[in-house]
């Protein structure tokens, strides 16, 4: 895993050495093992790279790397898990090369020379972001992996003869360019407050973008002045989904056998490294499946990591320990106090680099930090929910909608207000006593969220969008907002899918997964120089998942049916079955207690008015409601607080 950055300014390249060095140094945490730069003054191009050595630890893996034909220069972040197979394919085609080493970067360059970029990427199994300079064509190509595991920002700074195309793994490198003066994108800020992330292709800055997953962008010299970038997909999840619908695996026995063997192959590929390797283990279905398959294919105990919290209802470490004991892993449990978690908060603005407010970023950072003391690479169970139907909304949304759809909107509003009249703690007490509700984690929080949605939604798809939206657009929260569209506004993405659950899963895979889950893990892990790998995101696993009928994902109100059946071959059912809790911490309680003064300072009405981005009135209203204890506005408040903290860091 690495960090990459660079810029292209054909008209001028002032002090290229100092500029690219400054940009590259901001990414030291992504690659502490080595760093190097390359530039061509005559072409106006500069590349920078920081290296975390995982494969080919020698200088033969150093970057920027030049192709054997000398036409290309490449900087690469990620892993191509099947790169040795690609070398074998080149050999079968009669392409004989003198390999300098066994790095996947060198393999990519050879494949680009032989097959071109698009056809190479269609053959690759991996996670990546890269920039490729073509000396002959005087063009730059950047690309990102199929699901967006690795980040890649690009865009424009400066104007006139100083107009510059910039790109990087993180925004902090772009801010280091002397021409960077891009203002906050208020439309993107509004989307952030709605979804707790800045959704791709937008970034928090004007004229800076995120390359969408599965895309290739090319900019040529002739098109530079007009900023005419050419973007095309080399793989589309929507195509995979529709192909899966017309070619399902209907036999359960065949489906489970295929799922087991495909996952085993993915885990085996991703468990290869020239450095110490381990895995995250929460004791849930996803992480337990990955660890089980690692352990069964390993001749030594796999190192596993989890964090435990003191707060009741937030600690899943006993479940992880039980699974670890059964599988025989070398388990590491890190106990974390509330103070430990709160001490991470000042690090978040720089760590995440643009506003990001999924509060599970805090325990994610802590488990990454703990794992890095023992290993350089970890496998995680992310993406199991999106691919196999694990989120509560997939099997609750339809049921909820069927119960409330017949109720007139005005009555829904009254019913929603009645639910919110009971404090969260009272709902939690009800949940512990009422039949059918026992064991629902944080019932009060869920009841209040449901009450709000009941008052606003008009359809099942509308309910889903409400569930993934915190500050609705009608709050008029951002001053000078120029509304931007996101992928959630594009109904065509889910056209042709008759099952609401499949529509939600596809939307989540296109938005929530790359913009929230994968971003959270990448920044937390790379902040401590740890590489994370996601076996569920081998595209062959995803393609198989979308061939499974819905009743092999969600059955009898429980998600991930097929994945559970595979897991039960390795781990007893009783160690796994329990309510889904998520990876969370009691931020809402802290905001009423030890974090109150910090939050009050950031939410001060005069401060908000002076800064000029947010309207103070709605923020102050929900802040006071939250402090009263009758409402839980944790997620909304955390989104504002993380923007305010980011603004203070990057003023």
C-alpha positions in Angstrom: 0.0 0.0 0.0 1.3 3.4 -0.9 0.5 7.1 -1.5 0.8 8.7 -4.9 0.5 12.3 -6.1 1.5 14.5 -9.0 0.6 17.3 -11.3 0.8 18.2 -15.0 1.3 21.8 -16.1 2.5 21.9 -19.8 2.9 25.6 -19.9 5.0 26.0 -16.8 6.8 23.9 -14.2 8.3 26.2 -11.6 10.7 24.6 -9.2 9.4 21.1 -9.9 11.7 19.4 -7.4 10.5 21.4 -4.4 6.8 21.3 -5.3 6.6 17.6 -5.9 8.7 16.9 -2.8 6.3 18.9 -0.7 3.3 17.2 -2.1 4.8 13.8 -1.7 5.9 14.3 1.9 2.3 15.0 3.0 1.7 11.3 2.3 4.5 9.9 4.4 2.0 8.0 6.6 0.8 6.0 3.6 4.3 4.8 2.8 7.0 5.2 5.5 9.4 2.7 3.9 10.6 4.8 1.0 9.7 7.8 -1.2 10.8 9.1 -4.5 9.9 11.6 -7.2 10.3 12.0 -10.9 9.7 14.9 -13.2 10.1 15.9 -16.8 10.6 19.7 -17.1 10.0 19.8 -20.9 6.6 18.0 -20.6 5.6 19.7 -17.3 4.8 16.5 -15.6 5.8 15.5 -12.0 5.1 12.3 -10.1 5.6 11.5 -6.4 5.3 8.2 -4.5 5.5 7.1 -0.9 6.0 3.3 -0.4 4.8 0.8 2.1 6.7 -2.2 1.0 4.5 -5.3 1.0 5.6 -7.2 -2.1 9.1 -7.1 -3.5 10.8 -5.4 -0.6 14.0 -4.6 -2.5 14.7 -1.6 -4.7 13.3 -3.5 -7.6 9.9 -2.5 -6.4 10.7 1.2 -6.1 8.5 3.8 -7.8 8.0 5.9 -9.9 8.7 2.9 -12.2 9.6 3.1 -15.9 8.5 0.4 -18.4 11.0 -1.8 -20.1 10.0 -0.1 -23.4 10.7 3.3 -21.8 7.3 4.7 -23.0 5.5 4.7 -19.7 6.1 6.0 -16.1 3.8 4.6 -13.4 3.0 5.3 -9.8 0.8 2.7 -8.2 -1.1 2.2 -4.9 -2.6 -1.1 -4.1 -2.1 -4.8 -4.8 -2.7 -6.9 -8.0 -3.3 -10.3 -6.4 -3.1 -12.3 -9.6 -0.1 -10.5 -11.0 1.9 -13.7 -11.3 -0.8 -15.3 -13.4 -0.7 -12.2 -15.6 3.1 -12.8 -16.1 2.3 -16.4 -17.1 -0.3 -15.2 -19.6 2.2 -12.8 -21.1 4.7 -15.7 -21.5 2.1 -17.9 -23.1 1.5 -15.2 -25.7 5.2 -15.3 -26.5 6.1 -12.0 -24.8 9.5 -12.8 -23.2 10.7 -10.3 -20.6 13.7 -10.0 -18.3 11.9 -9.3 -15.0 13.9 -7.1 -12.6 11.9 -8.4 -9.6 8.5 -9.8 -8.6 6.5 -6.6 -7.9 3.0 -6.2 -9.3 3.9 -2.7 -10.4 6.4 -4.1 -12.9 3.8 -6.6 -14.0 1.3 -3.9 -14.7 3.7 -1.9 -16.8 4.5 -4.9 -18.9 0.8 -5.6 -19.4 0.0 -2.0 -20.3 2.7 -2.2 -23.0 1.3 -5.5 -24.3 -2.5 -5.1 -24.0 -3.3 -1.5 -23.2 -4.7 -0.1 -20.0 -8.4 -1.1 -20.3 -7.8 -4.7 -21.3 -5.2 -5.1 -18.6 -7.5 -3.9 -15.9 -10.2 -6.2 -17.0 -7.8 -9.1 -16.4 -6.7 -7.8 -12.9 -7.9 -9.1 -9.6 -7.0 -6.4 -7.1 -7.4 -3.1 -5.4 -5.6 -0.1 -6.8 -5.3 3.5 -7.9 -2.6 4.6 -10.3 -1.3 7.4 -12.6 0.4 6.5 -15.9 2.4 8.9 -18.0 2.7 8.1 -21.7 5.8 9.8 -23.1 5.0 9.1 -26.7 1.3 10.2 -26.6 2.0 13.0 -24.1 -1.1 12.0 -22.1 -1.8 11.0 -18.5 -4.1 8.2 -17.5 -5.4 7.6 -13.9 -7.6 4.7 -12.8 -9.3 3.2 -9.8 -10.2 -0.3 -8.8 -13.7 -1.8 -9.3 -15.2 -1.0 -5.9 -13.1 2.0 -4.8 -11.0 0.4 -2.1 -8.2 2.8 -2.9 -8.8 6.6 -3.1 -8.0 8.8 -6.0 -8.6 12.6 -6.2 -8.0 14.7 -9.3 -8.9 18.1 -10.6 -7.6 21.6 -11.4 -5.7 24.3 -9.6 -4.5 27.7 -10.9 -5.6 29.4 -14.0 -4.2 30.8 -17.2 -0.6 29.7 -17.9 -0.5 28.3 -14.3 -3.5 26.0 -15.0 -2.5 22.6 -13.5 -4.0 19.2 -13.5 -3.4 17.6 -10.0 -4.1 14.1 -8.6 -3.4 12.3 -5.3 -4.4 9.6 -2.9 -5.4 12.3 -0.4 -6.5 16.0 -0.5 -3.6 17.1 1.7 -1.1 16.6 -1.1 -3.2 18.8 -3.4 -3.3 21.5 -0.8 0.5 21.5 -0.8 0.6 22.6 -4.4 1.4 26.4 -4.5 -1.5 27.1 -7.0 -4.1 25.5 -4.7 -6.7 28.1 -3.7 -9.9 26.1 -4.3 -12.8 27.2 -2.2 -15.2 24.9 -0.3 -17.8 23.5 -2.6 -21.0 24.4 -0.8 -23.1 22.0 -2.8 -20.7 19.2 -1.7 -21.0 20.4 1.8 -24.8 20.1 1.7 -24.4 16.5 0.4 -22.0 15.8 3.2 -24.4 17.0 5.8 -27.1 14.8 4.3 -25.0 11.6 4.1 -22.1 12.1 6.5 -19.6 11.7 3.6 -18.9 13.8 0.5 -20.2 11.4 -2.1 -18.2 10.7 -5.3 -17.6 12.1 -7.8 -17.6 15.3 -5.6 -15.0 16.5 -3.1 -15.3 19.2 -0.5 -13.4 21.6 -2.8 -14.5 23.2 -6.1 -12.9 21.7 -9.2 -11.5 18.7 -7.3 -13.2 15.4 -7.8 -13.1 11.7 -6.8 -12.6 9.3 -9.7 -15.5 6.8 -9.6 -14.7 3.2 -8.9 -14.1 1.1 -12.0 -13.2 4.1 -14.2 -10.3 5.2 -16.3 -9.6 8.9 -16.9 -7.3 10.1 -19.7 -6.1 13.6 -20.4 -4.1 14.4 -23.5 -1.9 17.4 -24.3 -4.3 18.6 -27.1 -7.3 18.6 -24.7 -5.5 20.1 -21.7 -6.4 23.8 -22.3 -10.1 22.9 -22.5 -9.9 20.6 -19.4 -11.5 17.9 -21.7 -10.8 14.8 -19.7 -12.1 11.5 -21.2 -13.6 9.0 -18.7 -14.8 5.5 -19.4 -15.6 2.5 -17.2 -13.7 -0.8 -17.7 -16.1 -2.6 -15.3 -19.7 -1.7 -14.2 -21.4 -3.2 -11.2 -24.8 -2.4 -12.7 -23.9 -4.7 -15.6 -22.9 -7.4 -13.2 -26.2 -7.1 -11.3 -28.3 -7.4 -14.5 -26.2 -10.3 -15.7 -26.7 -12.0 -12.4 -30.5 -11.6 -12.6 -30.6 -13.4 -16.0 -28.2 -16.2 -15.0 -29.0 -17.1 -11.4 -27.7 -20.1 -9.5 -30.9 -21.7 -8.4 -29.6 -24.9 -6.8 -28.8 -24.2 -3.2 -26.2 -26.9 -2.9 -24.4 -25.6 -6.0 -24.6 -22.0 -4.8 -23.1 -22.8 -1.4 -20.3 -24.9 -2.9 -19.5 -22.2 -5.4 -19.5 -19.5 -2.6 -17.2 -21.6 -0.4 -14.7 -22.3 -3.1 -14.7 -18.7 -4.6 -14.2 -17.1 -1.2 -11.5 -19.6 -0.3 -9.6 -18.6 -3.5 -10.0 -14.9 -2.8 -8.8 -15.3 0.8 -5.8 -17.4 -0.4 -4.8 -14.8 -2.9 -5.1 -11.9 -0.5 -3.3 -13.8 2.3 0.0 -13.6 0.3 2.5 -11.0 1.4 6.2 -10.6 2.1 5.4 -9.0 5.5 3.5 -10.1 8.7 -0.3 -10.5 8.0 -3.4 -10.8 10.2 -7.1 -10.1 10.2 -9.8 -8.1 12.0 -12.2 -10.2 14.0 -15.5 -8.9 15.5 -17.1 -12.3 15.9 -19.8 -11.4 13.4 -20.6 -13.4 10.2 -18.4 -11.5 7.8 -15.1 -11.3 9.7 -15.5 -14.8 11.1 -15.9 -16.2 7.6 -12.7 -14.5 6.4 -10.7 -15.6 9.5 -12.1 -19.1 9.3 -11.0 -19.4 5.7 -7.6 -17.9 6.5 -7.0 -20.3 9.3 -8.0 -23.5 7.5 -5.5 -22.6 4.7 -2.7 -21.6 7.1 -0.1 -23.8 8.7 0.2 -21.5 11.7 -2.3 -19.6 13.9 -3.6 -16.4 12.2 -3.1 -13.2 14.1 -6.6 -11.7 14.8 -7.4 -8.3 16.3 -10.4 -6.8 18.1 -11.1 -3.9 20.4 -13.2 -4.1 23.5 -15.1 -1.2 25.2 -16.2 -0.7 28.7 -19.7 0.6 27.8 -22.4 -2.1 27.9 -24.1 -2.6 24.6 -21.0 -1.5 22.6 -18.6 -4.3 23.4 -18.4 -7.3 21.0 -15.0 -8.5 22.2 -16.4 -11.6 24.0 -18.0 -12.8 20.8 -14.7 -12.3 18.9 -12.8 -14.2 21.6 -15.2 -17.2 21.4 -14.7 -17.4 17.7 -11.0 -17.0 18.0 -10.7 -19.8 20.5 -12.8 -22.2 18.3 -10.6 -21.4 15.3 -7.4 -21.5 17.2 -6.1 -18.0 16.1 -3.4 -16.0 17.9 -5.9 -13.5 19.2 -5.2 -9.9 20.4 -7.9 -8.1 22.3 -7.3 -4.4 22.9 -9.3 -2.9 25.8 -10.2 0.7 25.1 -11.6 3.2 27.6 -13.8 6.2 26.8 -10.8 8.5 27.2 -8.8 6.4 24.7 -11.5 6.9 22.2 -12.1 10.5 22.9 -8.4 11.2 22.5 -8.7 10.2 18.9 -11.1 13.0 18.0 -8.5 15.8 17.6 -6.7 13.5 15.0 -9.8 13.0 12.8 -9.8 16.2 10.7 -6.2 15.5 9.4 -6.6 11.8 9.3 -9.8 11.9 7.1 -8.7 15.0 5.2 -12.2 16.1 4.2 -15.3 16.1 6.3 -16.3 12.6 7.3 -18.6 11.8 10.2 -19.2 8.1 10.6 -18.4 7.9 14.3 -17.2 4.3 13.9 -14.1 5.9 12.4 -12.9 6.1 16.0 -12.9 2.4 16.9 -11.7 1.6 13.4 -8.6 3.8 13.9 -8.0 2.2 17.3 -8.1 -1.4 16.1 -5.9 -0.4 13.1 -3.4 1.2 15.5 -3.3 -1.9 17.7 -2.9 -4.3 14.7 0.0 -2.3 13.3 2.1 -3.1 16.3 2.1 -6.7 15.1 1.4 -6.9 11.4 1.7 -4.8 8.2 -1.3 -6.2 6.4 -4.8 -7.2 7.6 -7.8 -8.8 6.0 -11.2 -7.4 6.8 -14.8 -8.6 6.4 -16.1 -5.4 4.9 -18.7 -5.6 2.0 -20.4 -8.8 3.3 -23.5 -6.8 4.2 -23.8 -5.1 0.8 -23.3 -8.2 -1.2 -25.2 -10.7 0.8 -28.0 -8.7 2.4 -26.9 -8.0 5.9 -28.1 -4.5 6.8 -31.2 -4.3 8.9 -32.8 -1.9 6.4 -32.9 -4.7 3.8 -35.4 -6.8 5.8 -37.0 -4.2 7.9 -37.7 -1.4 5.4 -40.2 -3.4 3.4 -42.0 -4.6 6.5 -42.2 -1.1 8.0 -43.4 0.3 4.7 -46.2 -2.3 4.4 -47.4 -1.4 7.9 -47.4 2.4 7.4 -48.1 2.9 3.6 -51.9 2.8 4.1 -51.8 5.5 6.8 -52.5 9.1 5.5 -49.4 11.3 5.7 -51.0 13.6 8.3 -51.6 10.6 10.6 -48.0 9.4 10.1 -46.8 12.8 11.3 -48.9 12.5 14.5 -47.7 8.9 15.1 -44.1 9.9 14.5 -44.4 12.7 17.0 -45.9 10.4 19.6 -43.0 8.0 19.3 -40.5 10.8 19.8 -42.3 12.0 22.9 -40.9 9.0 24.7 -37.2 9.4 25.6 -34.7 7.0 24.2 -34.0 5.5 27.5 -37.7 4.6 27.9 -37.8 2.9 24.6 -34.7 0.9 25.6 -36.5 -0.2 28.8 -39.6 -1.2 26.7 -37.4 -3.3 24.4 -36.0 -5.2 27.4 -39.5 -6.1 28.6 -41.8 -6.6 25.5 -42.0 -9.9 23.7 -40.5 -9.8 20.2 -38.3 -6.7 21.0 -35.9 -8.2 23.4 -32.4 -8.2 22.1 -32.8 -5.3 19.6 -29.7 -3.3 20.2 -30.3 0.4 21.0 -34.1 0.2 20.4 -34.6 3.8 21.5 -32.3 5.2 18.9 -33.9 3.1 16.2 -37.4 4.1 17.3 -36.6 7.9 17.1 -35.0 7.5 13.7 -38.1 5.6 12.5 -40.4 8.2 13.9 -38.7 10.9 11.9 -38.8 8.9 8.7 -42.5 8.1 9.1 -43.3 11.8 8.9 -41.5 12.4 5.6 -41.4 9.4 3.2 -43.8 8.6 0.4 -42.6 5.3 -1.1 -40.3 2.3 -0.2 -37.4 3.7 -2.2 -38.1 7.0 -0.5 -37.9 5.3 2.8 -34.5 3.8 1.9 -33.1 7.2 0.8 -34.4 8.7 4.1 -32.6 6.0 6.0 -29.3 7.0 4.5 -30.0 10.7 4.8 -29.5 12.7 8.1 -29.9 16.4 7.4 -32.7 16.6 4.8 -32.3 19.2 2.1 -35.3 21.2 3.3 -33.4 22.3 6.4 -31.6 24.9 4.2 -28.5 24.4 6.4 -25.8 25.6 4.1 -25.5 29.3 3.2 -25.2 29.9 -0.6 -25.8 26.3 -1.4 -25.9 25.3 -5.0 -27.5 21.9 -5.0 -25.5 19.0 -6.5 -26.8 15.6 -7.6 -25.5 12.4 -6.2 -25.8 8.8 -7.4 -28.7 8.3 -5.1 -30.6 10.8 -7.3 -30.1 8.5 -10.3 -33.1 6.1 -10.3 -31.8 4.6 -13.6 -29.0 2.9 -11.6 -31.5 0.5 -10.1 -33.9 0.3 -13.0 -35.1 -3.2 -13.8 -34.6 -4.6 -10.3 -38.1 -5.6 -9.0 -37.0 -6.4 -5.5 -36.7 -3.4 -3.2 -34.0 -5.3 -1.2 -31.8 -5.7 -4.3 -32.3 -2.0 -5.2 -31.1 -1.0 -1.7 -28.1 -3.4 -1.9 -27.1 -2.0 -5.3 -27.4 1.6 -4.1 -25.4 0.8 -1.0 -22.7 -0.9 -3.1 -22.4 2.2 -5.4 -22.5 4.8 -2.6 -22.3 3.8 1.0 -19.6 1.1 0.5 -17.0 3.2 -1.3 -17.9 6.6 0.1 -18.2 5.6 3.8 -17.0 2.1 4.6 -14.0 1.8 2.4 -13.0 5.5 3.0 -13.2 5.0 6.7 -11.0 1.9 6.7 -8.5 3.3 4.2 -7.8 6.5 6.1 -7.8 4.8 9.5 -5.4 2.1 8.4 -3.1 4.2 6.3 -3.0 6.8 9.0 -0.9 4.2 10.9 0.8 2.7 7.8 -1.3 -0.5 7.8 -2.5 -2.2 4.6 -6.1 -3.5 4.6 -7.5 -6.1 2.1 -11.1 -7.0 1.5 -11.6 -10.6 0.2 -15.4 -10.0 -0.4 -14.4 -7.4 -3.0 -12.7 -9.8 -5.3 -14.9 -9.0 -8.3 -15.5 -12.7 -8.8 -17.1 -13.0 -5.4 -19.3 -10.0 -6.1 -20.3 -11.5 -9.5 -21.3 -14.7 -7.8 -23.2 -12.9 -5.0 -25.4 -11.2 -7.6 -26.2 -14.6 -9.2 -27.7 -15.7 -5.9 -31.5 -15.3 -5.7 -32.8 -13.0 -3.0 -34.1 -15.9 -0.9 -30.5 -17.1 -0.6 -29.5 -13.8 0.9 -32.5 -12.9 3.1 -34.6 -15.7 4.6 -37.1 -15.6 7.4 -36.2 -12.0 8.3 -32.5 -12.8 8.6 -29.8 -11.6 6.2 -26.7 -13.3 4.7 -28.4 -16.7 4.6 -25.9 -18.3 2.1 -22.9 -16.8 3.8 -24.1 -18.1 7.2 -24.5 -21.6 5.8 -20.9 -21.5 4.5 -19.6 -20.2 7.8 -21.4 -22.9 9.8 -19.0 -25.4 8.2 -16.2 -23.8 10.1 -17.8 -22.2 13.2 -20.8 -23.5 15.3 -24.0 -21.6 14.8 -24.4 -20.7 18.5 -21.2 -18.7 18.4 -22.5 -16.4 15.6 -26.2 -15.9 16.0 -27.0 -12.7 17.9 -28.5 -9.3 17.1 -26.4 -7.1 14.7 -24.9 -4.3 16.7 -22.5 -2.6 14.4 -19.1 -1.1 15.3 -20.1 1.9 17.3 -19.3 4.0 20.4 -21.5 6.1 22.7 -20.8 9.4 21.1 -24.3 10.7 21.9 -23.7 10.2 25.6 -20.3 11.9 25.4 -21.8 14.9 23.8 -24.0 15.4 26.8 -21.0 14.8 29.1 -17.3 14.9 28.6 -17.5 16.3 25.1 -20.1 19.0 25.8 -17.7 22.0 26.2 -15.8 21.0 23.0 -19.1 20.7 21.0 -20.5 23.9 22.5 -17.5 25.9 21.3 -17.7 24.5 17.7 -21.5 25.0 17.6 -21.5 28.5 19.0 -24.0 30.6 17.1 -21.7 33.6 16.7 -18.9 31.4 15.4 -21.2 29.7 12.9 -22.4 33.1 11.7 -18.9 34.5 11.4 -17.6 31.5 9.4 -20.4 31.9 6.9 -21.0 28.3 5.9 -23.9 27.1 8.1 -27.1 28.6 9.4 -26.9 28.6 13.2 -30.7 28.3 14.0 -31.4 24.6 13.1 -28.1 23.5 14.5 -28.7 25.2 17.9 -32.2 23.8 18.0 -31.2 20.2 17.7 -28.2 20.7 20.0 -30.6 21.9 22.7 -33.0 19.0 22.0 -30.1 16.5 22.2 -28.9 17.9 25.5 -32.4 17.5 26.9 -32.1 13.8 26.6 -35.5 13.5 25.0 -34.1 13.2 21.5 -31.0 11.6 20.0 -29.5 13.7 17.3 -26.0 12.2 17.5 -25.5 11.6 13.8 -26.7 15.1 12.8 -24.6 16.8 15.4 -21.5 14.7 14.7 -21.7 15.7 11.0 -21.7 19.4 11.9 -18.9 18.9 14.5 -16.7 17.0 12.1 -17.1 19.8 9.5 -16.4 22.4 12.1 -13.3 20.5 13.3 -12.1 20.0 9.7 -12.7 23.7 8.9 -10.6 24.7 12.0 -7.8 22.3 10.9 -7.8 23.6 7.2 -8.8 27.2 7.7 
